Protein backbone atom coordinates (compact mmCIF):
# COMPACT_ATOMS: atom_id res chain seq x y z
CA UNK A 1 0.00 0.00 0.00
CA UNK A 2 1.32 3.45 -0.90
CA UNK A 3 2.31 5.77 1.94
CA UNK A 4 -0.06 8.56 1.01
CA UNK A 5 1.08 10.90 3.76
CA UNK A 6 4.68 10.69 2.63
CA UNK A 7 3.62 11.38 -0.95
CA UNK A 8 1.68 14.43 0.24
CA UNK A 9 4.71 15.66 2.16
CA UNK A 10 6.90 15.22 -0.92
CA UNK A 11 4.65 16.71 -3.61
CA UNK A 12 2.00 18.99 -2.09
CA UNK A 13 2.54 22.57 -0.95
CA UNK A 14 2.33 22.62 2.88
CA UNK A 15 -0.90 24.63 2.98
CA UNK A 16 -3.06 22.29 5.06
CA UNK A 17 -2.84 20.90 8.58
CA UNK A 18 -4.44 17.60 7.68
CA UNK A 19 -6.09 15.09 9.99
CA UNK A 20 -3.98 11.88 9.80
CA UNK A 21 -6.59 9.89 7.88
CA UNK A 22 -6.71 9.03 4.16
CA UNK A 23 -10.36 8.79 3.10
CA UNK A 24 -11.21 6.60 0.13
CA UNK A 25 -14.97 6.02 0.18
CA UNK A 26 -18.15 7.65 1.45
CA UNK A 27 -21.84 6.84 1.75
CA UNK A 28 -24.38 9.06 3.46
CA UNK A 29 -22.90 10.31 6.75
CA UNK A 30 -20.16 7.64 6.75
CA UNK A 31 -16.66 7.57 5.28
CA UNK A 32 -13.98 4.86 5.17
CA UNK A 33 -10.19 5.22 5.23
CA UNK A 34 -7.56 3.26 3.29
CA UNK A 35 -7.34 0.74 6.14
CA UNK A 36 -11.06 -0.02 5.95
CA UNK A 37 -11.94 1.84 9.14
CA UNK A 38 -15.34 3.55 9.22
CA UNK A 39 -16.06 7.04 10.57
CA UNK A 40 -19.19 9.06 11.24
CA UNK A 41 -18.63 12.30 9.34
CA UNK A 42 -19.78 15.51 11.08
CA UNK A 43 -17.62 17.74 8.84
CA UNK A 44 -19.28 16.94 5.48
CA UNK A 45 -16.47 18.44 3.44
CA UNK A 46 -16.87 21.68 5.45
CA UNK A 47 -20.65 21.91 4.90
CA UNK A 48 -20.36 20.77 1.27
CA UNK A 49 -21.81 17.24 0.97
CA UNK A 50 -25.28 18.53 1.75
CA UNK A 51 -27.12 15.27 0.99
CA UNK A 52 -24.32 13.10 2.31
CA UNK A 53 -21.58 11.30 0.44
CA UNK A 54 -22.42 9.86 -2.98
CA UNK A 55 -26.17 10.44 -2.71
CA UNK A 56 -27.69 8.22 -5.41
CA UNK A 57 -29.81 10.99 -6.95
CA UNK A 58 -26.75 13.26 -7.35
CA UNK A 59 -24.44 10.42 -8.43
CA UNK A 60 -26.92 9.34 -11.10
CA UNK A 61 -27.30 12.90 -12.36
CA UNK A 62 -23.50 13.30 -12.60
CA UNK A 63 -23.07 9.96 -14.39
CA UNK A 64 -25.87 10.73 -16.84
CA UNK A 65 -24.50 14.19 -17.61
CA UNK A 66 -20.89 12.96 -17.84
CA UNK A 67 -21.91 10.54 -20.57
CA UNK A 68 -23.84 13.27 -22.42
CA UNK A 69 -21.99 16.61 -22.27
CA UNK A 70 -19.39 17.81 -19.72
CA UNK A 71 -18.18 21.17 -21.03
CA UNK A 72 -18.67 23.51 -23.99
CA UNK A 73 -18.05 27.00 -22.45
CA UNK A 74 -20.43 29.89 -21.99
CA UNK A 75 -20.21 30.79 -25.67
CA UNK A 76 -23.22 28.49 -26.08
CA UNK A 77 -26.52 27.85 -24.31
CA UNK A 78 -26.65 24.69 -22.19
CA UNK A 79 -29.75 23.15 -20.65
CA UNK A 80 -28.55 22.15 -17.11
CA UNK A 81 -27.30 25.71 -16.47
CA UNK A 82 -30.64 27.26 -17.36
CA UNK A 83 -32.61 24.63 -15.45
CA UNK A 84 -30.60 25.33 -12.28
CA UNK A 85 -30.88 29.10 -12.80
CA UNK A 86 -34.66 28.85 -13.08
CA UNK A 87 -34.97 26.58 -10.04
CA UNK A 88 -32.98 28.94 -7.79
CA UNK A 89 -34.59 32.16 -8.99
CA UNK A 90 -38.11 30.74 -8.67
CA UNK A 91 -37.35 29.64 -5.09
CA UNK A 92 -35.64 32.83 -3.90
CA UNK A 93 -36.15 36.60 -3.83
CA UNK A 94 -33.46 37.16 -6.47
CA UNK A 95 -33.87 37.65 -10.23
CA UNK A 96 -30.56 37.01 -12.00
CA UNK A 97 -27.70 34.50 -11.66
CA UNK A 98 -24.07 34.05 -12.63
CA UNK A 99 -22.33 30.68 -12.17
CA UNK A 100 -18.69 30.21 -11.19
CA UNK A 101 -16.61 27.48 -9.54
CA UNK A 102 -16.21 28.32 -5.84
CA UNK A 103 -17.28 30.52 -2.98
CA UNK A 104 -14.28 32.81 -3.31
CA UNK A 105 -15.07 33.35 -6.99
CA UNK A 106 -18.70 34.02 -6.13
CA UNK A 107 -17.73 36.69 -3.61
CA UNK A 108 -15.25 38.23 -6.06
CA UNK A 109 -18.06 38.39 -8.60
CA UNK A 110 -20.42 39.96 -6.07
CA UNK A 111 -17.88 42.68 -5.22
CA UNK A 112 -17.22 43.35 -8.90
CA UNK A 113 -20.97 43.64 -9.45
CA UNK A 114 -21.29 46.05 -6.52
CA UNK A 115 -18.42 48.18 -7.85
CA UNK A 116 -20.01 48.29 -11.29
CA UNK A 117 -23.26 49.36 -9.63
CA UNK A 118 -21.32 52.05 -7.76
CA UNK A 119 -19.86 53.35 -11.00
CA UNK A 120 -23.26 53.53 -12.63
CA UNK A 121 -25.44 54.67 -9.72
CA UNK A 122 -23.21 56.00 -6.89
CA UNK A 123 -20.88 58.42 -8.71
CA UNK A 124 -18.05 55.89 -8.81
CA UNK A 125 -18.41 54.52 -5.26
CA UNK A 126 -16.29 51.39 -4.81
CA UNK A 127 -15.75 50.62 -1.12
CA UNK A 128 -17.31 47.55 0.49
CA UNK A 129 -17.88 47.35 4.24
CA UNK A 130 -17.34 43.86 5.72
CA UNK A 131 -17.05 42.50 9.25
CA UNK A 132 -14.28 41.45 11.56
CA UNK A 133 -14.13 37.67 12.05
CA UNK A 134 -15.76 37.18 8.66
CA UNK A 135 -14.52 34.75 6.03
CA UNK A 136 -15.12 35.37 2.33
CA UNK A 137 -12.43 33.35 0.56
CA UNK A 138 -8.74 33.02 -0.22
CA UNK A 139 -8.22 35.27 -3.26
CA UNK A 140 -6.34 38.52 -2.58
CA UNK A 141 -9.52 40.55 -2.83
CA UNK A 142 -11.44 38.27 -0.52
CA UNK A 143 -8.58 38.13 1.99
CA UNK A 144 -8.91 41.92 2.14
CA UNK A 145 -12.66 41.53 2.69
CA UNK A 146 -12.11 38.88 5.36
CA UNK A 147 -11.73 40.69 8.67
CA UNK A 148 -9.08 38.42 10.22
CA UNK A 149 -5.57 39.81 10.68
CA UNK A 150 -3.97 36.34 10.70
CA UNK A 151 -5.22 35.77 7.15
CA UNK A 152 -4.36 39.26 5.91
CA UNK A 153 -0.86 39.72 7.35
CA UNK A 154 1.06 37.29 5.09
CA UNK A 155 -0.20 39.05 1.94
CA UNK A 156 0.31 42.74 2.63
CA UNK A 157 -0.18 45.07 0.89
CA UNK A 158 -3.72 43.96 0.15
CA UNK A 159 -6.02 45.40 -2.52
CA UNK A 160 -7.85 48.51 -1.34
CA UNK A 161 -11.55 49.19 -1.26
CA UNK A 162 -12.52 47.20 1.83
CA UNK A 163 -13.37 48.48 5.31
CA UNK A 164 -13.61 45.94 8.15
CA UNK A 165 -15.90 46.80 11.08
CA UNK A 166 -17.36 45.03 14.12
CA UNK A 167 -19.94 42.32 13.39
CA UNK A 168 -23.43 42.64 14.85
CA UNK A 169 -23.07 46.44 15.16
CA UNK A 170 -25.17 48.74 13.00
CA UNK A 171 -23.37 51.71 14.57
CA UNK A 172 -20.06 50.45 13.18
CA UNK A 173 -21.52 50.19 9.67
CA UNK A 174 -23.10 53.63 9.91
CA UNK A 175 -19.81 55.17 11.01
CA UNK A 176 -17.90 53.51 8.16
CA UNK A 177 -20.35 54.51 5.44
CA UNK A 178 -19.17 57.35 3.21
CA UNK A 179 -19.81 58.62 -0.30
CA UNK A 180 -17.28 55.98 -1.43
CA UNK A 181 -19.39 53.09 -0.10
CA UNK A 182 -21.17 50.92 -2.66
CA UNK A 183 -22.11 47.88 -0.55
CA UNK A 184 -22.13 46.06 2.78
CA UNK A 185 -20.97 42.41 2.69
CA UNK A 186 -22.04 40.13 5.55
CA UNK A 187 -22.54 36.48 6.46
CA UNK A 188 -25.97 35.92 8.05
CA UNK A 189 -24.14 33.67 10.53
CA UNK A 190 -20.35 33.83 10.55
CA UNK A 191 -19.11 30.30 9.87
CA UNK A 192 -15.32 30.12 9.80
CA UNK A 193 -15.04 33.10 12.15
CA UNK A 194 -16.72 31.28 15.04
CA UNK A 195 -20.32 30.29 14.15
CA UNK A 196 -21.28 33.74 15.38
CA UNK A 197 -25.04 34.36 15.37
CA UNK A 198 -26.08 38.04 15.26
CA UNK A 199 -28.99 39.64 17.09
CA UNK A 200 -32.36 38.92 15.49
CA UNK A 201 -32.82 42.52 14.31
CA UNK A 202 -29.23 43.11 13.08
CA UNK A 203 -29.75 42.26 9.41
CA UNK A 204 -33.07 44.15 9.36
CA UNK A 205 -31.33 47.26 10.66
CA UNK A 206 -28.53 46.89 8.13
CA UNK A 207 -31.11 46.42 5.34
CA UNK A 208 -32.86 49.63 6.38
CA UNK A 209 -29.56 51.53 6.53
CA UNK A 210 -28.55 50.32 3.06
CA UNK A 211 -31.94 51.39 1.69
CA UNK A 212 -31.61 54.86 3.20
CA UNK A 213 -28.08 55.27 1.83
CA UNK A 214 -28.76 53.79 -1.59
CA UNK A 215 -26.10 51.11 -1.18
CA UNK A 216 -26.30 47.37 -1.79
CA UNK A 217 -26.60 44.59 0.79
CA UNK A 218 -24.58 41.50 -0.16
CA UNK A 219 -25.21 38.34 1.85
CA UNK A 220 -22.51 35.68 1.71
CA UNK A 221 -24.59 32.50 2.05
CA UNK A 222 -21.83 30.18 0.92
CA UNK A 223 -21.92 28.26 4.23
CA UNK A 224 -25.44 29.12 5.42
CA UNK A 225 -27.33 28.62 2.16
CA UNK A 226 -28.90 25.53 0.58
CA UNK A 227 -30.74 24.44 3.72
CA UNK A 228 -27.89 24.49 6.24
CA UNK A 229 -29.80 26.60 8.81
CA UNK A 230 -33.22 25.03 8.21
CA UNK A 231 -34.49 27.26 5.40
CA UNK A 232 -33.26 27.15 1.82
CA UNK A 233 -31.50 30.48 2.45
CA UNK A 234 -30.61 32.04 5.79
CA UNK A 235 -32.03 35.46 4.84
CA UNK A 236 -35.52 33.96 5.13
CA UNK A 237 -35.05 33.59 8.90
CA UNK A 238 -34.16 37.26 9.37
CA UNK A 239 -37.00 38.86 7.42
CA UNK A 240 -34.74 40.62 4.90
CA UNK A 241 -33.96 40.35 1.21
CA UNK A 242 -30.42 40.95 -0.09
CA UNK A 243 -29.61 42.82 -3.28
CA UNK A 244 -26.87 40.29 -4.03
CA UNK A 245 -26.33 36.81 -2.61
CA UNK A 246 -23.51 34.30 -3.05
CA UNK A 247 -23.74 30.50 -2.87
CA UNK A 248 -21.33 27.57 -3.20
CA UNK A 249 -20.42 24.70 -0.81
CA UNK A 250 -23.65 22.65 -0.44
CA UNK A 251 -25.00 23.71 -3.84
CA UNK A 252 -23.32 20.86 -5.74
CA UNK A 253 -23.17 18.23 -2.97
CA UNK A 254 -19.42 17.91 -3.52
CA UNK A 255 -19.08 19.02 -7.15
CA UNK A 256 -17.33 22.44 -7.34
CA UNK A 257 -19.87 25.15 -8.16
CA UNK A 258 -20.53 28.70 -6.99
CA UNK A 259 -22.93 31.41 -7.99
CA UNK A 260 -23.85 35.06 -7.64
CA UNK A 261 -27.55 35.96 -7.50
CA UNK A 262 -28.92 39.50 -7.61
CA UNK A 263 -32.04 41.59 -7.79
CA UNK A 264 -32.90 43.08 -11.15
CA UNK A 265 -31.98 46.53 -9.84
CA UNK A 266 -28.48 45.38 -8.93
CA UNK A 267 -27.84 43.56 -12.22
CA UNK A 268 -25.18 45.97 -13.47
CA UNK A 269 -22.99 43.74 -15.65
CA UNK A 270 -23.04 44.15 -19.41
CA UNK A 271 -21.81 41.55 -21.90
CA UNK A 272 -18.05 41.05 -21.60
CA UNK A 273 -17.72 42.67 -18.14
CA UNK A 274 -17.51 39.38 -16.25
CA UNK A 275 -17.09 35.75 -17.17
CA UNK A 276 -15.79 32.27 -16.38
CA UNK A 277 -14.42 29.45 -18.51
CA UNK A 278 -15.68 26.59 -16.37
CA UNK A 279 -18.44 28.39 -14.44
CA UNK A 280 -21.87 26.87 -14.94
CA UNK A 281 -20.65 23.92 -16.99
CA UNK A 282 -23.23 21.19 -17.65
CA UNK A 283 -21.71 18.67 -15.23
CA UNK A 284 -21.63 21.00 -12.21
CA UNK A 285 -25.09 22.39 -12.96
CA UNK A 286 -26.57 18.90 -13.31
CA UNK A 287 -25.22 18.10 -9.84
CA UNK A 288 -26.55 21.39 -8.49
CA UNK A 289 -29.99 20.88 -10.00
CA UNK A 290 -30.27 17.34 -8.62
CA UNK A 291 -29.19 18.54 -5.17
CA UNK A 292 -31.52 21.53 -4.89
CA UNK A 293 -34.48 19.69 -6.46
CA UNK A 294 -34.10 16.85 -3.95
CA UNK A 295 -33.90 19.31 -1.04
CA UNK A 296 -37.07 21.07 -2.19
CA UNK A 297 -39.06 17.96 -3.11
CA UNK A 298 -38.28 16.11 0.13
CA UNK A 299 -38.61 18.97 2.66
CA UNK A 300 -34.99 18.57 3.71
CA UNK A 301 -35.16 22.05 5.28
CA UNK A 302 -37.92 20.86 7.61
CA UNK A 303 -35.79 17.86 8.53
CA UNK A 304 -32.85 20.18 9.26
CA UNK A 305 -34.99 22.26 11.61
CA UNK A 306 -36.07 19.15 13.52
CA UNK A 307 -32.72 17.36 13.78
CA UNK A 308 -30.89 20.68 14.27
CA UNK A 309 -32.95 21.34 17.39
CA UNK A 310 -32.33 17.79 18.52
CA UNK A 311 -28.56 18.10 18.03
CA UNK A 312 -28.50 21.40 19.89
CA UNK A 313 -30.49 19.90 22.77
CA UNK A 314 -28.14 16.91 22.99
CA UNK A 315 -25.12 19.23 22.98
CA UNK A 316 -26.65 21.34 25.74
CA UNK A 317 -27.04 18.15 27.77
CA UNK A 318 -23.35 17.51 27.11
CA UNK A 319 -22.52 21.01 28.33
CA UNK A 320 -24.38 20.24 31.56
CA UNK A 321 -22.17 17.19 32.14
CA UNK A 322 -18.80 18.70 31.22
CA UNK A 323 -17.59 21.88 32.91
CA UNK A 324 -15.02 22.40 30.14
CA UNK A 325 -17.83 23.18 27.63
CA UNK A 326 -18.48 26.89 27.92
CA UNK A 327 -20.96 27.49 25.10
CA UNK A 328 -23.11 25.85 22.43
CA UNK A 329 -24.11 28.17 19.59
CA UNK A 330 -25.35 28.15 16.01
CA UNK A 331 -28.47 27.42 14.00
CA UNK A 332 -29.79 24.39 12.16
CA UNK A 333 -26.94 22.04 11.36
CA UNK A 334 -24.17 24.60 11.78
CA UNK A 335 -23.19 24.41 15.44
CA UNK A 336 -20.12 25.17 17.54
CA UNK A 337 -18.99 23.61 20.81
CA UNK A 338 -16.71 26.05 22.64
CA UNK A 339 -14.40 25.08 25.50
CA UNK A 340 -12.98 27.07 28.40
CA UNK A 341 -9.43 26.19 27.31
CA UNK A 342 -7.47 25.31 24.15
CA UNK A 343 -8.33 21.63 23.91
CA UNK A 344 -10.05 21.26 20.51
CA UNK A 345 -7.10 19.39 18.99
CA UNK A 346 -7.08 16.85 21.81
CA UNK A 347 -10.84 16.34 21.48
CA UNK A 348 -10.43 15.82 17.72
CA UNK A 349 -7.84 13.09 18.34
CA UNK A 350 -10.04 11.36 20.91
CA UNK A 351 -13.06 11.53 18.59
CA UNK A 352 -10.99 10.17 15.72
CA UNK A 353 -9.96 7.18 17.78
CA UNK A 354 -13.64 6.45 18.46
CA UNK A 355 -14.72 6.91 14.81
CA UNK A 356 -16.08 10.46 14.61
CA UNK A 357 -14.86 13.31 12.37
CA UNK A 358 -15.25 16.84 13.77
CA UNK A 359 -13.73 20.20 12.80
CA UNK A 360 -11.49 21.98 15.36
CA UNK A 361 -11.78 25.34 13.62
CA UNK A 362 -10.44 27.24 16.62
CA UNK A 363 -8.02 26.11 19.36
CA UNK A 364 -10.91 26.21 21.84
CA UNK A 365 -13.87 25.22 19.64
CA UNK A 366 -15.25 22.47 17.41
CA UNK A 367 -17.62 23.00 14.50
CA UNK A 368 -20.29 20.38 13.72
CA UNK A 369 -21.89 20.49 10.25
CA UNK A 370 -23.11 17.03 9.24
CA UNK A 371 -25.03 16.25 6.06
CA UNK A 372 -28.52 17.74 6.01
CA UNK A 373 -29.86 14.18 5.85
CA UNK A 374 -28.30 13.14 9.19
CA UNK A 375 -30.58 11.01 11.36
CA UNK A 376 -31.41 11.31 15.07
CA UNK A 377 -29.69 7.96 15.60
CA UNK A 378 -26.49 9.27 13.98
CA UNK A 379 -26.70 12.37 16.16
CA UNK A 380 -26.99 10.17 19.25
CA UNK A 381 -23.96 8.20 18.11
CA UNK A 382 -21.91 11.34 17.48
CA UNK A 383 -22.83 12.96 20.79
CA UNK A 384 -22.03 9.70 22.60
CA UNK A 385 -18.56 9.64 21.06
CA UNK A 386 -18.02 13.32 21.85
CA UNK A 387 -19.15 12.68 25.45
CA UNK A 388 -16.56 9.92 25.82
CA UNK A 389 -13.86 12.04 24.18
CA UNK A 390 -14.49 14.91 26.61
CA UNK A 391 -14.35 12.53 29.55
CA UNK A 392 -11.01 11.23 28.31
CA UNK A 393 -9.49 14.64 27.61
CA UNK A 394 -10.84 16.94 30.32
CA UNK A 395 -9.18 15.33 33.34
C-alpha positions in Angstrom: 0.0 0.0 0.0 1.3 3.5 -0.9 2.3 5.8 1.9 -0.1 8.6 1.0 1.1 10.9 3.8 4.7 10.7 2.6 3.6 11.4 -1.0 1.7 14.4 0.2 4.7 15.7 2.2 6.9 15.2 -0.9 4.6 16.7 -3.6 2.0 19.0 -2.1 2.5 22.6 -1.0 2.3 22.6 2.9 -0.9 24.6 3.0 -3.1 22.3 5.1 -2.8 20.9 8.6 -4.4 17.6 7.7 -6.1 15.1 10.0 -4.0 11.9 9.8 -6.6 9.9 7.9 -6.7 9.0 4.2 -10.4 8.8 3.1 -11.2 6.6 0.1 -15.0 6.0 0.2 -18.2 7.7 1.5 -21.8 6.8 1.8 -24.4 9.1 3.5 -22.9 10.3 6.8 -20.2 7.6 6.7 -16.7 7.6 5.3 -14.0 4.9 5.2 -10.2 5.2 5.2 -7.6 3.3 3.3 -7.3 0.7 6.1 -11.1 0.0 5.9 -11.9 1.8 9.1 -15.3 3.5 9.2 -16.1 7.0 10.6 -19.2 9.1 11.2 -18.6 12.3 9.3 -19.8 15.5 11.1 -17.6 17.7 8.8 -19.3 16.9 5.5 -16.5 18.4 3.4 -16.9 21.7 5.5 -20.6 21.9 4.9 -20.4 20.8 1.3 -21.8 17.2 1.0 -25.3 18.5 1.8 -27.1 15.3 1.0 -24.3 13.1 2.3 -21.6 11.3 0.4 -22.4 9.9 -3.0 -26.2 10.4 -2.7 -27.7 8.2 -5.4 -29.8 11.0 -6.9 -26.8 13.3 -7.4 -24.4 10.4 -8.4 -26.9 9.3 -11.1 -27.3 12.9 -12.4 -23.5 13.3 -12.6 -23.1 10.0 -14.4 -25.9 10.7 -16.8 -24.5 14.2 -17.6 -20.9 13.0 -17.8 -21.9 10.5 -20.6 -23.8 13.3 -22.4 -22.0 16.6 -22.3 -19.4 17.8 -19.7 -18.2 21.2 -21.0 -18.7 23.5 -24.0 -18.0 27.0 -22.5 -20.4 29.9 -22.0 -20.2 30.8 -25.7 -23.2 28.5 -26.1 -26.5 27.8 -24.3 -26.7 24.7 -22.2 -29.7 23.2 -20.6 -28.6 22.1 -17.1 -27.3 25.7 -16.5 -30.6 27.3 -17.4 -32.6 24.6 -15.4 -30.6 25.3 -12.3 -30.9 29.1 -12.8 -34.7 28.9 -13.1 -35.0 26.6 -10.0 -33.0 28.9 -7.8 -34.6 32.2 -9.0 -38.1 30.7 -8.7 -37.4 29.6 -5.1 -35.6 32.8 -3.9 -36.1 36.6 -3.8 -33.5 37.2 -6.5 -33.9 37.6 -10.2 -30.6 37.0 -12.0 -27.7 34.5 -11.7 -24.1 34.1 -12.6 -22.3 30.7 -12.2 -18.7 30.2 -11.2 -16.6 27.5 -9.5 -16.2 28.3 -5.8 -17.3 30.5 -3.0 -14.3 32.8 -3.3 -15.1 33.4 -7.0 -18.7 34.0 -6.1 -17.7 36.7 -3.6 -15.3 38.2 -6.1 -18.1 38.4 -8.6 -20.4 40.0 -6.1 -17.9 42.7 -5.2 -17.2 43.4 -8.9 -21.0 43.6 -9.4 -21.3 46.1 -6.5 -18.4 48.2 -7.8 -20.0 48.3 -11.3 -23.3 49.4 -9.6 -21.3 52.1 -7.8 -19.9 53.4 -11.0 -23.3 53.5 -12.6 -25.4 54.7 -9.7 -23.2 56.0 -6.9 -20.9 58.4 -8.7 -18.0 55.9 -8.8 -18.4 54.5 -5.3 -16.3 51.4 -4.8 -15.8 50.6 -1.1 -17.3 47.5 0.5 -17.9 47.4 4.2 -17.3 43.9 5.7 -17.1 42.5 9.2 -14.3 41.5 11.6 -14.1 37.7 12.1 -15.8 37.2 8.7 -14.5 34.7 6.0 -15.1 35.4 2.3 -12.4 33.3 0.6 -8.7 33.0 -0.2 -8.2 35.3 -3.3 -6.3 38.5 -2.6 -9.5 40.6 -2.8 -11.4 38.3 -0.5 -8.6 38.1 2.0 -8.9 41.9 2.1 -12.7 41.5 2.7 -12.1 38.9 5.4 -11.7 40.7 8.7 -9.1 38.4 10.2 -5.6 39.8 10.7 -4.0 36.3 10.7 -5.2 35.8 7.2 -4.4 39.3 5.9 -0.9 39.7 7.4 1.1 37.3 5.1 -0.2 39.1 1.9 0.3 42.7 2.6 -0.2 45.1 0.9 -3.7 44.0 0.1 -6.0 45.4 -2.5 -7.9 48.5 -1.3 -11.6 49.2 -1.3 -12.5 47.2 1.8 -13.4 48.5 5.3 -13.6 45.9 8.1 -15.9 46.8 11.1 -17.4 45.0 14.1 -19.9 42.3 13.4 -23.4 42.6 14.9 -23.1 46.4 15.2 -25.2 48.7 13.0 -23.4 51.7 14.6 -20.1 50.4 13.2 -21.5 50.2 9.7 -23.1 53.6 9.9 -19.8 55.2 11.0 -17.9 53.5 8.2 -20.4 54.5 5.4 -19.2 57.4 3.2 -19.8 58.6 -0.3 -17.3 56.0 -1.4 -19.4 53.1 -0.1 -21.2 50.9 -2.7 -22.1 47.9 -0.5 -22.1 46.1 2.8 -21.0 42.4 2.7 -22.0 40.1 5.6 -22.5 36.5 6.5 -26.0 35.9 8.1 -24.1 33.7 10.5 -20.4 33.8 10.5 -19.1 30.3 9.9 -15.3 30.1 9.8 -15.0 33.1 12.2 -16.7 31.3 15.0 -20.3 30.3 14.2 -21.3 33.7 15.4 -25.0 34.4 15.4 -26.1 38.0 15.3 -29.0 39.6 17.1 -32.4 38.9 15.5 -32.8 42.5 14.3 -29.2 43.1 13.1 -29.8 42.3 9.4 -33.1 44.2 9.4 -31.3 47.3 10.7 -28.5 46.9 8.1 -31.1 46.4 5.3 -32.9 49.6 6.4 -29.6 51.5 6.5 -28.6 50.3 3.1 -31.9 51.4 1.7 -31.6 54.9 3.2 -28.1 55.3 1.8 -28.8 53.8 -1.6 -26.1 51.1 -1.2 -26.3 47.4 -1.8 -26.6 44.6 0.8 -24.6 41.5 -0.2 -25.2 38.3 1.8 -22.5 35.7 1.7 -24.6 32.5 2.1 -21.8 30.2 0.9 -21.9 28.3 4.2 -25.4 29.1 5.4 -27.3 28.6 2.2 -28.9 25.5 0.6 -30.7 24.4 3.7 -27.9 24.5 6.2 -29.8 26.6 8.8 -33.2 25.0 8.2 -34.5 27.3 5.4 -33.3 27.2 1.8 -31.5 30.5 2.5 -30.6 32.0 5.8 -32.0 35.5 4.8 -35.5 34.0 5.1 -35.0 33.6 8.9 -34.2 37.3 9.4 -37.0 38.9 7.4 -34.7 40.6 4.9 -34.0 40.3 1.2 -30.4 40.9 -0.1 -29.6 42.8 -3.3 -26.9 40.3 -4.0 -26.3 36.8 -2.6 -23.5 34.3 -3.0 -23.7 30.5 -2.9 -21.3 27.6 -3.2 -20.4 24.7 -0.8 -23.6 22.7 -0.4 -25.0 23.7 -3.8 -23.3 20.9 -5.7 -23.2 18.2 -3.0 -19.4 17.9 -3.5 -19.1 19.0 -7.2 -17.3 22.4 -7.3 -19.9 25.2 -8.2 -20.5 28.7 -7.0 -22.9 31.4 -8.0 -23.9 35.1 -7.6 -27.6 36.0 -7.5 -28.9 39.5 -7.6 -32.0 41.6 -7.8 -32.9 43.1 -11.2 -32.0 46.5 -9.8 -28.5 45.4 -8.9 -27.8 43.6 -12.2 -25.2 46.0 -13.5 -23.0 43.7 -15.6 -23.0 44.2 -19.4 -21.8 41.6 -21.9 -18.1 41.1 -21.6 -17.7 42.7 -18.1 -17.5 39.4 -16.3 -17.1 35.7 -17.2 -15.8 32.3 -16.4 -14.4 29.5 -18.5 -15.7 26.6 -16.4 -18.4 28.4 -14.4 -21.9 26.9 -14.9 -20.6 23.9 -17.0 -23.2 21.2 -17.6 -21.7 18.7 -15.2 -21.6 21.0 -12.2 -25.1 22.4 -13.0 -26.6 18.9 -13.3 -25.2 18.1 -9.8 -26.6 21.4 -8.5 -30.0 20.9 -10.0 -30.3 17.3 -8.6 -29.2 18.5 -5.2 -31.5 21.5 -4.9 -34.5 19.7 -6.5 -34.1 16.8 -3.9 -33.9 19.3 -1.0 -37.1 21.1 -2.2 -39.1 18.0 -3.1 -38.3 16.1 0.1 -38.6 19.0 2.7 -35.0 18.6 3.7 -35.2 22.1 5.3 -37.9 20.9 7.6 -35.8 17.9 8.5 -32.8 20.2 9.3 -35.0 22.3 11.6 -36.1 19.1 13.5 -32.7 17.4 13.8 -30.9 20.7 14.3 -33.0 21.3 17.4 -32.3 17.8 18.5 -28.6 18.1 18.0 -28.5 21.4 19.9 -30.5 19.9 22.8 -28.1 16.9 23.0 -25.1 19.2 23.0 -26.7 21.3 25.7 -27.0 18.2 27.8 -23.4 17.5 27.1 -22.5 21.0 28.3 -24.4 20.2 31.6 -22.2 17.2 32.1 -18.8 18.7 31.2 -17.6 21.9 32.9 -15.0 22.4 30.1 -17.8 23.2 27.6 -18.5 26.9 27.9 -21.0 27.5 25.1 -23.1 25.9 22.4 -24.1 28.2 19.6 -25.4 28.2 16.0 -28.5 27.4 14.0 -29.8 24.4 12.2 -26.9 22.0 11.4 -24.2 24.6 11.8 -23.2 24.4 15.4 -20.1 25.2 17.5 -19.0 23.6 20.8 -16.7 26.1 22.6 -14.4 25.1 25.5 -13.0 27.1 28.4 -9.4 26.2 27.3 -7.5 25.3 24.2 -8.3 21.6 23.9 -10.0 21.3 20.5 -7.1 19.4 19.0 -7.1 16.8 21.8 -10.8 16.3 21.5 -10.4 15.8 17.7 -7.8 13.1 18.3 -10.0 11.4 20.9 -13.1 11.5 18.6 -11.0 10.2 15.7 -10.0 7.2 17.8 -13.6 6.5 18.5 -14.7 6.9 14.8 -16.1 10.5 14.6 -14.9 13.3 12.4 -15.2 16.8 13.8 -13.7 20.2 12.8 -11.5 22.0 15.4 -11.8 25.3 13.6 -10.4 27.2 16.6 -8.0 26.1 19.4 -10.9 26.2 21.8 -13.9 25.2 19.6 -15.3 22.5 17.4 -17.6 23.0 14.5 -20.3 20.4 13.7 -21.9 20.5 10.2 -23.1 17.0 9.2 -25.0 16.2 6.1 -28.5 17.7 6.0 -29.9 14.2 5.9 -28.3 13.1 9.2 -30.6 11.0 11.4 -31.4 11.3 15.1 -29.7 8.0 15.6 -26.5 9.3 14.0 -26.7 12.4 16.2 -27.0 10.2 19.3 -24.0 8.2 18.1 -21.9 11.3 17.5 -22.8 13.0 20.8 -22.0 9.7 22.6 -18.6 9.6 21.1 -18.0 13.3 21.9 -19.1 12.7 25.4 -16.6 9.9 25.8 -13.9 12.0 24.2 -14.5 14.9 26.6 -14.3 12.5 29.6 -11.0 11.2 28.3 -9.5 14.6 27.6 -10.8 16.9 30.3 -9.2 15.3 33.3 
